[in-house]
């Protein structure tokens, strides 16, 4: 009698249940590339040197790199924000908020750890500056004290705060509110309230802000010290002053033309056989004090 063959084991007949087979079929995991510590340190110190150099270039009161490192709260705020932002992007939300909270108490500058800040950004004085969660600040920007980069929307997950392009100057007390873009090289005047996009190279002043187009060959480019305006606004950029000066010049020109006309009529009337038709109260001379009015509104 033929001996009955023993059935193969379940593990052998079902390779899918075999732990050895499962191990062989398991896909290899993609291991992250090793971090080059030397390159990371070099990039970090290079960025720190650029931050210190930009402060020395833009602030005449800065006398040395040591002074910038030790007593400049704007520099401290940027460095602490980078630590907080690194924690935030790696999922450590509470430590990121705690670092930002300590930075706010230490420097007087409140920057949400999720905000994005470029290189060579200078917070000058900067007490009371507030930078919102979805705000983005481009390379080379200069922000003064009392500035708010805030939002007007309460919906989570949306772009609520502004994006500043490169080399933007935001003057003291200005409020930039909304998820729009401020173009490269733009200037925002002191205490302006900006609620709409600002074109590149333009100037925004007033409440609400009025947009003044850029002049040919000029902008708020802080990379060129000779073109840098400390608070992002000059008298030439004030639209009300420009309008008043235009009205004064126009009124002065019209009075001059009227005086010339009356003088010509007076000469014609003085000819023999011509009736004098010049009224007694005719303005034969100019009395409009254009220079005085111009000095009142500023040259």
C-alpha positions in Angstrom: 0.0 0.0 0.0 1.4 3.3 -1.1 2.1 5.6 1.8 0.1 8.8 1.8 2.1 11.9 1.1 2.0 14.5 3.7 0.8 17.9 2.5 3.2 20.6 2.4 3.2 23.1 5.2 1.0 26.2 4.8 3.9 28.5 5.0 5.5 26.6 2.1 2.3 26.4 0.0 1.4 30.0 0.6 4.5 32.1 -0.1 2.5 35.2 0.6 2.3 34.2 4.2 5.9 33.2 4.5 7.8 35.8 6.5 11.0 35.2 4.6 9.1 35.7 1.3 7.5 38.9 2.6 10.8 40.2 3.7 12.2 39.6 0.2 9.3 41.3 -1.5 9.3 44.3 0.7 10.4 47.4 -1.3 13.5 49.1 -0.2 12.9 52.3 1.7 14.4 55.5 0.4 16.7 56.7 3.0 17.2 60.5 3.2 20.5 61.7 1.9 23.0 62.5 4.6 23.2 66.1 5.6 26.4 67.9 4.8 27.2 69.6 8.1 30.0 71.6 6.6 27.9 73.0 3.8 25.0 73.8 6.2 27.3 75.7 8.6 28.9 77.6 5.7 25.4 78.7 4.4 24.3 79.7 7.9 27.3 81.9 8.5 27.2 83.3 5.0 23.6 84.4 5.7 24.5 85.9 9.0 27.4 87.9 7.4 25.0 89.2 4.8 22.5 90.3 7.5 25.2 92.1 9.4 26.6 93.7 6.3 23.2 95.0 5.1 22.7 96.7 8.5 26.1 98.4 8.4 25.2 99.6 4.9 21.8 101.0 5.7 22.2 102.4 9.2 24.7 105.2 9.7 24.5 104.7 13.4 26.0 101.1 13.2 29.7 101.3 13.9 30.8 97.7 13.9 29.7 94.1 13.4 30.0 93.4 17.1 27.6 96.2 17.9 25.1 94.8 15.4 25.4 91.3 16.8 25.0 92.4 20.5 22.6 95.4 20.6 20.5 95.4 17.4 17.0 93.9 18.1 16.2 93.7 14.4 19.1 91.4 13.9 18.1 89.3 16.9 14.5 89.1 15.6 15.6 87.7 12.2 17.9 85.1 13.7 15.3 83.9 16.2 12.7 83.8 13.5 14.8 81.5 11.4 15.0 79.1 14.4 11.2 79.3 14.9 10.5 78.9 11.2 12.7 75.8 11.0 10.8 74.3 13.9 7.5 75.2 12.3 8.3 73.7 8.9 9.4 70.5 10.6 6.2 70.1 12.5 7.3 71.3 15.9 4.5 73.9 16.2 4.5 74.6 19.9 8.3 75.1 20.2 8.1 77.4 17.2 5.4 79.5 18.8 7.4 79.6 22.1 10.6 80.8 20.3 8.5 83.5 18.5 7.0 84.5 21.9 10.4 84.8 23.5 11.6 86.8 20.5 8.7 89.2 20.9 9.4 89.7 24.5 13.1 90.2 23.9 13.0 92.4 20.8 9.5 94.0 20.7 9.1 92.5 17.2 6.3 89.9 16.7 6.8 87.6 13.7 4.7 84.5 13.2 6.9 81.5 12.8 5.1 80.5 9.6 6.0 83.8 7.9 8.7 83.7 5.2 11.6 86.2 5.4 14.2 86.5 2.7 17.9 87.5 3.0 19.3 90.9 4.0 16.0 92.0 5.6 16.6 94.9 8.0 14.1 95.7 10.8 15.3 99.2 11.8 14.3 100.1 15.4 11.2 98.1 14.6 9.6 98.2 18.1 5.9 97.2 17.6 6.3 95.5 14.2 3.8 92.7 13.6 4.2 90.2 10.8 1.3 87.8 10.2 1.3 84.1 9.5 1.0 84.1 5.7 3.2 87.2 5.2 6.2 87.0 2.9 9.1 89.5 2.9 11.5 89.5 0.0 15.2 90.0 -0.1 16.6 93.4 0.8 13.5 94.8 2.4 13.7 97.5 5.1 10.9 97.7 7.7 10.7 100.5 10.3 9.0 100.7 13.7 5.3 100.3 14.1 4.7 98.5 10.8 1.9 95.9 10.6 1.8 93.3 7.8 -1.7 92.1 8.7 -4.7 90.5 7.2 -8.3 91.3 6.7 -9.7 87.8 6.4 -10.4 85.3 9.2 -10.5 82.2 7.0 -7.8 79.6 7.9 -5.7 78.2 5.1 -6.0 81.3 2.9 -3.5 83.9 1.9 -4.4 86.6 4.5 -1.2 88.7 4.7 0.8 90.7 2.1 3.8 89.6 0.1 6.6 92.1 -0.2 8.8 91.9 -3.2 12.5 92.6 -3.2 14.0 95.9 -1.9 10.7 97.2 -0.5 10.8 100.0 2.1 7.9 100.1 4.6 8.1 103.3 6.6 7.3 103.9 10.3 3.7 103.2 11.3 2.5 101.9 8.0 -0.1 99.2 7.8 -0.2 96.8 4.9 -3.4 94.8 5.1 -4.5 92.0 2.8 -3.2 89.1 0.8 -1.9 91.1 -2.1 1.6 91.8 -3.5 3.8 94.9 -3.0 6.1 95.0 -6.1 9.8 95.1 -6.1 11.4 98.4 -5.2 8.2 99.9 -4.0 8.0 102.4 -1.1 5.3 102.8 1.5 5.2 106.1 3.3 4.9 106.7 7.0 1.5 105.9 8.6 0.1 104.9 5.2 -2.7 102.3 5.2 -2.3 100.1 2.1 -5.2 97.9 1.2 -4.5 97.2 -2.5 -1.6 96.0 -4.6 1.4 98.3 -5.1 3.1 98.2 -8.5 6.9 97.6 -8.7 8.8 100.8 -8.0 5.7 102.8 -7.1 5.1 104.8 -3.8 2.0 104.4 -1.6 1.1 107.3 0.8 -2.0 108.4 2.7 -5.1 106.9 4.3 -6.2 104.9 2.4 -3.0 104.8 0.4 -2.8 106.5 -3.0 -0.4 104.9 -5.5 2.2 107.2 -7.1 3.8 105.6 -10.2 7.6 105.2 -10.1 9.8 107.9 -11.7 11.9 107.0 -14.6 15.2 105.5 -13.4 14.2 105.8 -9.7 12.9 103.4 -7.2 13.2 102.5 -3.5 16.1 100.2 -4.3 18.0 99.9 -1.0 20.8 98.0 -2.7 22.0 101.5 -4.0 22.7 103.7 -0.9 22.6 106.9 -2.9 18.9 106.1 -3.8 17.8 105.0 -0.4 15.3 107.2 1.3 15.4 106.5 5.1 11.7 106.4 5.7 10.6 105.6 2.2 9.0 108.9 1.4 10.1 112.4 0.5 8.2 115.7 -0.1 8.4 115.1 -3.8 6.3 111.9 -3.3 3.4 113.5 -1.5 0.5 113.8 -4.0 -1.2 116.6 -2.1 2.0 118.7 -2.1 2.4 118.0 -5.8 -1.2 119.1 -6.5 -0.9 122.2 -4.4 2.4 123.2 -6.1 0.7 122.6 -9.5 -2.2 124.9 -8.6 0.1 127.6 -7.3 2.3 127.5 -10.4 -0.8 127.6 -12.6 -2.4 130.5 -10.7 0.9 132.5 -10.8 1.2 131.9 -14.6 -2.4 133.0 -15.2 -2.0 136.2 -13.2 1.2 137.0 -15.1 -0.7 136.5 -18.5 -3.6 138.7 -17.3 -1.2 141.4 -16.2 0.5 141.3 -19.7 -2.9 141.6 -21.4 -4.0 144.6 -19.4 -0.7 146.3 -20.0 -1.1 145.7 -23.8 -4.6 147.1 -23.7 -3.4 150.1 -21.8 -0.7 150.8 -24.4 -3.3 150.6 -27.2 -5.6 152.9 -25.3 -2.9 155.5 -25.0 -2.7 156.0 -28.8 -4.2 159.2 -30.2 -7.9 158.9 -31.1 -8.4 155.8 -29.0 -10.8 155.7 -26.2 -9.4 154.5 -22.8 -11.1 151.2 -22.1 -9.0 150.1 -19.2 -11.0 149.9 -15.9 -9.6 151.5 -12.8 -9.4 148.3 -10.9 -7.6 146.4 -13.7 -4.7 144.3 -12.4 -1.8 145.8 -14.3 0.7 144.3 -11.9 1.3 140.9 -10.2 0.4 140.4 -6.6 0.1 136.6 -6.3 2.6 135.5 -3.7 3.6 132.2 -5.3 6.9 131.9 -3.5 5.4 132.3 -0.1 2.7 129.7 -0.7 5.3 127.3 -2.0 7.3 127.7 1.2 4.2 127.0 3.2 3.6 123.6 1.6 7.3 122.8 1.4 9.7 122.9 -1.5 
